[in-house]
Amino acid sequence: MLIDDKKQALIRGTMGAVIGVALCLLGVWVLDAMPILSNRWNFDNPLRVWRPFLSPWGMADLLLWGAFGAETALSTLPFAETGRAVVLRSAAHFIVMALTLWGWVMLNFPYEPLPGLALTFLVPFTLIYVLIWLIRWLRWYFELRGIREKLGLSPKKGGRP
């Protein structure tokens, strides 16, 4: 099973979605106020940030940011299964996050050539994902190793005689 504690996953996913949408709105608000064509920041009308999201494309953008936030929140669930189950869960999570990112990229950059988009977004995303996964796994491994040493179990044999 991908998620054992459904209530905890629902809470994390909902909070992640809210944070994802909030970051999207904050990003649009800051980018809209940036002094690109003028000499000063323009924070005069903060409600102006909603204007781009009134179209179907803007709503899809908000939904994708919310989905990406929820997926990121769900990725923080601990490693609690067998090695194979963790790898399968992580692979499924990576595929869903990559598809969400790709949907956002295709929504916002439809005019760019595909090889450039893949190199610009998916390759760095994959490298960051693998790095974070490796750091989490190493942390889990050394934590488990410390517990095994405190219990007097052999760290190499998995505790078997």
C-alpha positions in Angstrom: 0.0 0.0 0.0 1.3 3.4 -0.9 0.0 5.3 2.2 -0.8 3.5 5.4 -2.1 6.4 7.5 -4.9 8.0 5.3 -5.8 10.6 7.9 -2.2 11.9 8.2 -1.8 11.8 4.4 -5.0 13.8 3.9 -3.9 16.4 6.4 -0.5 16.7 4.8 -1.9 16.8 1.3 -4.4 19.5 2.1 -1.8 21.6 3.9 0.6 21.1 1.0 -2.0 22.1 -1.5 -2.9 25.3 0.4 0.8 26.2 0.6 1.3 25.4 -3.1 -1.5 27.7 -4.1 -0.3 30.4 -1.7 3.2 30.3 -3.1 1.8 30.6 -6.6 -0.2 33.6 -5.7 2.7 35.2 -3.8 5.0 34.5 -6.8 2.6 36.1 -9.3 2.0 39.1 -6.9 5.8 39.7 -6.5 6.5 39.2 -10.2 3.6 41.5 -11.1 4.9 44.2 -8.8 8.6 44.0 -10.0 10.0 47.2 -11.5 10.6 45.7 -15.0 9.3 48.7 -17.0 9.4 51.3 -14.3 11.8 52.5 -11.6 9.7 51.5 -8.6 7.9 48.4 -7.1 4.2 48.6 -7.6 2.3 47.0 -4.7 -0.7 49.4 -5.1 -3.4 46.9 -5.8 -2.8 43.5 -4.3 -6.2 42.2 -5.6 -4.7 42.5 -9.1 -3.0 39.2 -8.6 -6.3 37.3 -9.1 -6.9 38.7 -12.6 -4.7 36.0 -14.4 -6.4 33.2 -12.5 -10.0 34.0 -13.7 -9.4 32.2 -17.0 -9.5 28.4 -17.4 -5.7 28.4 -17.9 -5.2 30.4 -14.7 -7.4 28.0 -12.7 -5.5 25.0 -14.2 -2.3 26.8 -13.1 -3.6 27.1 -9.5 -4.7 23.4 -9.5 -1.3 22.3 -10.7 0.5 24.4 -8.0 -1.9 22.9 -5.4 -1.3 19.4 -6.7 2.5 19.9 -6.6 2.3 21.3 -3.1 0.2 18.3 -2.0 2.6 15.8 -3.7 5.6 17.5 -2.0 3.8 17.3 1.4 3.1 13.6 0.9 6.8 13.0 0.1 7.6 13.7 3.7 5.9 10.6 4.9 8.6 8.4 6.6 10.2 5.3 5.2 8.3 2.5 7.0 8.1 -0.4 4.6 10.4 -2.9 3.1 13.1 -1.8 0.7 11.2 -2.8 -2.4 8.0 -1.1 -1.2 9.9 2.1 -0.5 11.5 2.1 -4.0 8.1 1.4 -5.6 6.4 4.2 -3.6 9.2 6.6 -4.4 9.1 5.7 -8.1 5.3 6.2 -8.2 5.7 9.5 -6.4 8.4 10.7 -8.7 6.4 9.9 -11.8 3.3 11.7 -10.5 5.4 14.8 -9.5 7.2 14.7 -12.9 3.8 14.6 -14.7 2.5 17.5 -12.6 5.6 19.5 -13.4 5.4 18.6 -17.1 1.7 19.7 -17.1 2.6 23.0 -15.6 5.5 23.5 -18.1 3.3 22.7 -21.1 0.6 25.0 -19.8 3.0 28.0 -19.3 5.6 27.4 -22.1 3.7 26.0 -25.0 5.8 27.8 -27.6 9.2 26.5 -26.5 10.8 23.5 -28.2 10.5 20.2 -26.3 14.2 19.3 -25.9 14.9 22.6 -24.3 12.0 22.3 -21.9 13.0 18.9 -20.8 16.6 20.0 -20.1 15.4 23.2 -18.4 12.8 21.7 -16.1 12.8 17.9 -15.9 16.5 17.2 -15.7 17.1 19.6 -12.8 13.9 18.3 -11.1 15.2 14.7 -11.5 18.6 15.5 -10.1 17.1 17.4 -7.1 14.6 14.6 -6.5 17.3 11.9 -6.5 19.6 14.0 -4.2 16.8 14.6 -1.7 15.8 10.9 -1.8 19.4 9.8 -1.3 19.8 12.2 1.7 16.6 10.9 3.3 17.7 7.3 2.7 21.1 7.9 4.2 19.6 9.6 7.2 17.2 6.7 7.7 20.0 4.2 7.2 22.3 5.8 9.8 19.5 6.2 12.2 18.6 2.5 11.9 22.3 1.6 12.2 22.5 3.5 15.5 19.4 1.8 16.8 20.8 -1.6 15.9 24.1 -0.8 17.6 22.3 0.3 20.8 20.4 -3.0 20.8 23.6 -5.0 20.3 22.6 -6.3 16.8 25.1 -6.7 14.0 24.7 -3.8 11.5 25.9 -6.0 8.6 23.9 -9.1 9.0 20.5 -7.5 9.6 20.3 -9.0 13.1 20.2 -12.6 11.9 22.5 -15.1 13.6 
